[in-house]
Amino acid sequence: MADPKTHKLSGETLDRLYTIVLSRKGADPESSYTAKLYSRGTAKIAQKVGEEAVEAILEAVRGDKAALAAESADLLYHLMVLWADAGLDPVVVWEKLAQREGVSGLDEKKARKS
Ligand SMILES: N=c1c2ncn([C@@H]3O[C@H](COP(=O)(O)OP(=O)(O)OP(=O)(O)O)[C@@H](O)[C@H]3O)c2ncn1[C@@H]1O[C@H](COP(=O)(O)O)[C@@H](O)[C@H]1O
């Protein structure tokens, strides 16, 4: 488990990444990979998220921790692009996670069914 300082850094890193990703809206697809993704449309961005998730899963099953870290970074980046494309602020996701803190995942599952 990472120490609290690293944990804070990881949250800030994600927020910073979202700001960068958001700033690429309307940028030149020739000079920005993020802008290229936006220009391809929501379905293509969603497909990339799926592909990166599969790649991460495969590395986890293979037991390659370094490759899992790299693929996870790709997955988080593409997920951020998907959120920005959808106009979803990460704060909304952070709030969802915060609401679930201290609640058992099993209780959460029951609440979703009812
Ligand atoms: N974190 C990332 C990041 N992670 C992964 N990638 C890109 O995601 C792509 C994933 O590789 P793939 O092989 O799946 O995709 P590909 O074959 O290159 O392209 P596709 O045709 O399949 O889409 C690579 O081109 C990576 O460079 C990223 N591209 C950008 N960022 C961040 O976004 C910022 C802005 O980038 P630009 O928009 O390019 O300026 C950068 O400074 C980074 O902080």
The ligand as a Tripos MOL2 file, in Angstrom:
@<TRIPOS>MOLECULE
LIG
   44    47     1     0     0
SMALL
NO_CHARGES

@<TRIPOS>ATOM
      1 N1         -1.0830   10.0770  -20.5840 N.2       1 LIG1
      2 C1         -1.1240   10.1380  -21.8190 C.ar      1 LIG1
      3 C2         -1.1350    8.9570  -22.6180 C.ar      1 LIG1
      4 N2         -1.1000    7.6470  -22.2810 N.ar      1 LIG1
      5 C3         -1.1200    6.9730  -23.4460 C.ar      1 LIG1
      6 N3         -1.1440    7.8140  -24.4990 N.ar      1 LIG1
      7 C4         -1.1280    7.4790  -25.9180 C.3       1 LIG1
      8 O1         -2.0750    6.4700  -26.1450 O.3       1 LIG1
      9 C5         -1.6560    5.7050  -27.2620 C.3       1 LIG1
     10 C6         -1.9030    4.2550  -26.9080 C.3       1 LIG1
     11 O2         -1.2400    3.4530  -27.7700 O.3       1 LIG1
     12 P1         -2.0090    2.4810  -28.7620 P.3       1 LIG1
     13 O3         -0.9540    1.6140  -29.3750 O.co2     1 LIG1
     14 O4         -3.1550    1.8370  -28.0920 O.co2     1 LIG1
     15 O5         -2.6350    3.4930  -29.8070 O.3       1 LIG1
     16 P2         -2.0130    3.9710  -31.1920 P.3       1 LIG1
     17 O6         -1.6680    2.7970  -32.0330 O.co2     1 LIG1
     18 O7         -0.8920    4.9510  -30.9470 O.co2     1 LIG1
     19 O8         -3.2250    4.7560  -31.8110 O.3       1 LIG1
     20 P3         -4.6530    4.2320  -32.2470 P.3       1 LIG1
     21 O9         -4.6940    4.4730  -33.7040 O.co2     1 LIG1
     22 O10        -4.8540    2.8020  -31.8780 O.co2     1 LIG1
     23 O11        -5.5820    5.1250  -31.4850 O.co2     1 LIG1
     24 C7         -0.1910    6.0330  -27.5550 C.3       1 LIG1
     25 O12        -0.1180    6.8110  -28.7320 O.3       1 LIG1
     26 C8          0.2160    6.8610  -26.3390 C.3       1 LIG1
     27 O13         1.1370    7.8940  -26.6550 O.3       1 LIG1
     28 C9         -1.1540    9.0580  -24.0330 C.ar      1 LIG1
     29 N4         -1.2160   10.2540  -24.6630 N.ar      1 LIG1
     30 C10        -1.2210   11.3820  -23.8970 C.ar      1 LIG1
     31 N5         -1.1620   11.3510  -22.5050 N.ar      1 LIG1
     32 C11        -1.1830   12.6020  -21.7050 C.3       1 LIG1
     33 O14        -1.8780   13.5990  -22.4330 O.3       1 LIG1
     34 C12        -1.0570   14.7390  -22.5500 C.3       1 LIG1
     35 C13        -1.3980   15.4630  -23.8320 C.3       1 LIG1
     36 O15        -1.0110   14.6830  -24.9430 O.3       1 LIG1
     37 P4         -1.2710   15.2530  -26.4040 P.3       1 LIG1
     38 O16        -2.7380   15.3360  -26.5790 O.co2     1 LIG1
     39 O17        -0.6520   14.2430  -27.3630 O.co2     1 LIG1
     40 O18        -0.6030   16.5710  -26.4790 O.co2     1 LIG1
     41 C14         0.3900   14.2100  -22.4930 C.3       1 LIG1
     42 O19         1.2730   15.2120  -22.0720 O.3       1 LIG1
     43 C15         0.2290   13.1310  -21.4310 C.3       1 LIG1
     44 O20         0.2380   13.7470  -20.1280 O.3       1 LIG1
@<TRIPOS>BOND
     1     1     2 2
     2     2     3 ar
     3     2    31 ar
     4     3     4 ar
     5     3    28 ar
     6     4     5 ar
     7     5     6 ar
     8     6     7 1
     9     6    28 ar
    10     7     8 1
    11     7    26 1
    12     8     9 1
    13     9    10 1
    14     9    24 1
    15    10    11 1
    16    11    12 1
    17    12    13 2
    18    12    14 1
    19    12    15 1
    20    15    16 1
    21    16    17 2
    22    16    18 1
    23    16    19 1
    24    19    20 1
    25    20    21 2
    26    20    22 1
    27    20    23 1
    28    24    25 1
    29    24    26 1
    30    26    27 1
    31    28    29 ar
    32    29    30 ar
    33    30    31 ar
    34    31    32 1
    35    32    33 1
    36    32    43 1
    37    33    34 1
    38    34    35 1
    39    34    41 1
    40    35    36 1
    41    36    37 1
    42    37    38 2
    43    37    39 1
    44    37    40 1
    45    41    42 1
    46    41    43 1
    47    43    44 1
@<TRIPOS>SUBSTRUCTURE
     1 LIG1         1 GROUP 0 **** ****
